[in-house]
Amino acid sequence: MDGRILIIDDDSSMLEMLRADLQHRRYEVVTHTSPEAALRQLADDDFGVVLSDISMRGMSGVDLCREVVALREDTPVIVMTAFASIESAVASIRAGAYDFVTKPFEPDDLVLTIERALKHGLLREELKRLRRAVSELQPFDDMLGENK
């Protein structure tokens, strides 16, 4: 499982807390306070999951989610917010988010959500691989044979 996590939040103390906890749990963590910088890195690097705040300077988490989905459709996005509302949760899911978590959260609950997102991403990749393999199979329509 690709345990690389890209975290975007304009609150550097939140980033540091998440980085410390997730690295302690053996994840590789890359953080950005700038959504634009995170997208540039995502264009070049693979991550198992993207974790983003919904309210940031420069770009909302919903807009970031749309950009991530357009760039890496199989990379699950988890959106975090301190100001949960039904509207923001629905907007995030419609933008392609895998899940939506409310701050403050229990670290173990967040890790469970991350684990599920990582597994979901792997299943999507496997499904695409299997579909490609099936489409590449040659049909037996042209097979000729003779039998006495």
Secondary structure, DSSP 8 states (H G I E B T S, - for coil): ---EEEEE-S-HHHHHHHHHHHHHTT-EEEEES-HHHHHHHHHHS--SEEEEESS-SSS-HHHHHHHHHHH-TTS-EEEEESS--HHHHHHHHHTT-SEEEESS--HHHHHHHHHHHHHHHHHHHHHHHHHHHHHHS--GGG------
